[in-house]
Amino acid sequence: MSSKILIVDDEKAIRDSLKVVLEDEGYITAIAQDGLEALEKIEKDDYDVVLTDIKMPNLDGMELLDKASKLSPNSFFIVMTAYASVKTAVEAMRIGAYDYLIKPIEFDDLLLRIKRLVDFKKVSMENKSLRQRVSAEAGYQNIIGESDAMKRVFGLITQVAPTNSNVLIYGKSGTGKELAAKAIHYNSLRKDKIFLPVNCGAISENLIESELFGHKKGSFTGATEEKAGLFKVADGGTLFLDEIGDLPLNLQVKLLRAIEDKQFLPVGGTKPVNSNVRIIAATNQNLFEKTKSGEFREDLYYRLNVIEIKLPSLNERKEDIPLLVNHFIEKYCNEMGKRVLGVDNETMKVLMSHNWRGGVRELENVIERAVIFAKEDYITLDDLSENVKGSTTTHAFPDSLKEAIKNFEKDHILRVIKKFDYNKEEAAKVLSIGLSSLYRKMEELGIPTKGPRENE
């Protein structure tokens, strides 16, 4: 796409000659005879470069630069003047000019400077877009939730991210373990280095040592060339070891040494290789129980578990479902070019009642499918898959979404409290809320704060 340039000068001959030269080079141009006209054009359109004279009636170039740089911060301004002085140049640069030309203009010099600015803008905008994309993918934006359980997770991430401590993330499938790991990395001092994920359960036992630590040429059949392992590739950054509970015992020893010594031996190597990586591990297994059975090394467990983050399942934070539903509707509407405003009340009741065994990932798949089949502004029950519609009952929920969530909270809290025979301390731990928060919730929802035995 051709770059757009606005030419601002009160002399028609200069405007016209600059327009011809720039359009011959393939630029799209517009002209203005003074600062006021230029300001009107900048308000209505975006320009890559604004080429403006200094001395003009109505609104001079310095005033235009001051006002227009606020209206169009992504535009580059080049000022032109026959009244050259160091003071004018410094002042123009101070209020936002990127370059400065003295009349009469040498066209070859002008074209070279404009090309440099256009190329620079293209690279800087690409970098900005990349940073925004990485931030959106890796920061907190994609971890959707306002429940107390998720607020605690955000708090832990905020505290642990700036450190170099190893982190162990627990969570069932679909809870967002990799998203949490990315949020830690991209809010850490290592954010400008690589974040490298590896699924320990997806690599065969014969290859995983070579994948992690690399190998020397000829160290085993098929090793036709030397290979750097992931520990070396991630040097200075973060290595995310997903499904760490599936790592074979013999490699657990080598992983422990690599973490403790910050160096390792490649397969077939004799010289240690240094590697400064931060380890974030994740699992859906109970590693502590695996240490008791001898399936996971206790010393490695404690090395990894410096900071422990437990991600709640979707069933444990159902109050976040409306937020997640809206997020996924917006996501897939943008991808598919469709217009869906939300879900109707009956459908939301079903989504709130469903047992989400697959967690957020399952909910996302359900909403993606629903957006595909939606024919109206709002997703209805007809747009849901049969396994979701058939797995829930909705008679206990009112039409109001707020009341539906309130009823669910009341039923869930009451069920947990009864399970622990009205021991509020134990119930609060299971609900992942503070004891004072539990009492407040009970009063809000009309749940008796005393059990049957306490009233005797």
ABEGO torsion letter per residue (X at the ends): XBBBBBBBBABAAAAAAAAAAAAAAGBBBBBBABAAAAAAAAAABBBABBBBBABBBGBBAAAAAAAAAAABAABBBBBBBABBBAAAAAAAAAAGBABBBBOBBBAAAAAAAAAAAAAAAAAAAAAAAAAAAAAAAABAAABBEABAAAAAAAAAAAAAAABABBBBBBEBBGAGAAAAAAAAAAABAAAABBBBBBBAAABBAAAAAAAAAEBBBGABBGBABBBBBAAAAABGBBBBBBGAAABBAAAAAAAAAAAAAGBBBBBGBABBBBBBBBBBBBBABBAAAAAAAGABBAAAAAAAAABBBBBBBAAABAAAAAAAAAAAAAAAAAAAGBBBAEBBAAAAAAAAABBBAAEAAAAAAAAAAAAAABABABBBAAABBAAAAAABBAAABBABAAAAAAAAAAAAAAAAAAAAGGBAAAAAAAAGBBAAAAAAAAAAAGBBABBAAAAX
